[in-house]
Amino acid sequence: MQRTTWTVPGLELTDLTLDVPLDHDRPGGEQISVFARIVAEPGADDKPYLVYLQGGPGSEAPRVGSIGAVPWLARALREHRVIMLDQRGTGRSTPVGPQILEGRSAREAAEYLTHFRADAIARDAELLREALGVEKWSLLGQSFGGFTTLRYLSAHGESVEKALFTGGIPALGQQLDDVYTTTWRGMIARSERYWARFPGDRDRFRALADRAEAGQLRLPDGQRVGVERLRRLGLMLGGTGGAERLHHLLELDPEAPAFAHDLAAALPFSGRNPIYAVLHESCWADGFATRWAADRTKPREVAEDPTLLGGEHVHRDLFTEDPELAVWAEVADVLAEHEWPRLYDEEALRGCEVPGAAAVYYDDAYVPREFSLATAALLPRLTPWITSEYEHNGLRHGGAHVVGHLLDLAAGRREA
């Protein structure tokens, strides 16, 4: 393992790079690298580790230029050294990009990507823990990072001191269609609440959708934005402050350069992090093929009304509308038909004695509370904190309060 230490004001940062198998079931096969950064206050060598598992999938861990750069970090550092893990395929870990398509068929590239889910990420972390000589450490999982945390408890619970979840407890088994039906209905309600708050924006958005349908909505680099891609702006509505950001975009003159640039910045599922689009549905697949679940469950009224916005729903059309994602279209089709293995072990979770706490957001747009609470009930020492104070981005928005409350709950210092 390669190790380098450097500093920023008030913090000591240690960079770690570890070689791991692409396929953990074939340890002698192809190797990739995984990067992690230990963030600690000076003189904190006796503090235990807290591993942060980022949401996504497909995004690297936050970069820390100062103790205030990550809203929850200062509170976590009072009790821990924090490990920011770049999950495989992201950040400074061996990247996933168009280079993996070179010399591979779509089926071969898809097979390569089957090794980038939560099960592989948890095993990467286990190899890192062993390389550091740590007996146990704690986990903090945001959104998809919570899915990875649950996998960790299913397969490697003996290595975990405590587990914290923020907006990230998944449904178990074959419930993806039910989850997506719930989130579609939730996004219809969110759309209507938004238009009621900013009534003039609905006409503006409908006019943009007409331009998109006519092929006249373009980004600064000339990319065409189609209706389904435009509908993805609804992703903003799932986080605190998102409605205001969407309004600030829609109030701009669509002919202005500012609008085209801000639209480009606001569109999700970009080519920067292709795992996000290509493997998004797969992160829910606990023992089944997804078969384009977002498309299959989309309500008729959504299909007929472009002002009913989408959330974290990846459509097949996205891979034809976005030229950066178009190269992944065949791979995404193969993955949609892939019969994924189980991620979670209900028996192991029922017997899991790891203490923990979970922020379950009452009106979470992407990870519905009903399914999260059903899964949470399996874990005998997990305390759910059901709150309407925050949206899905509560960890970013609530920072120290969210992490502090979860740490207190997990330690038995307060009640939910």
PyMOL commands that set and color helices and strands:
alter all, ss='L'
color gray80, all
select helices_A, chain A and resi 73-77+98-101+106-113+118-132+144-159+176-197+199-213+227-238+242-250+257-266+274-278+281-284+293-297+300-304+318-321+323-326+329-336+346-350+369-376+394-398+400-410
alter helices_A, ss='H'
color red, helices_A
select strands_A, chain A and resi 2-8+11-21+31-40+49-53+81-86+137-142+160-166+356-361+382-387
alter strands_A, ss='S'
color yellow, strands_A
deselect
rebuild
show_as cartoon
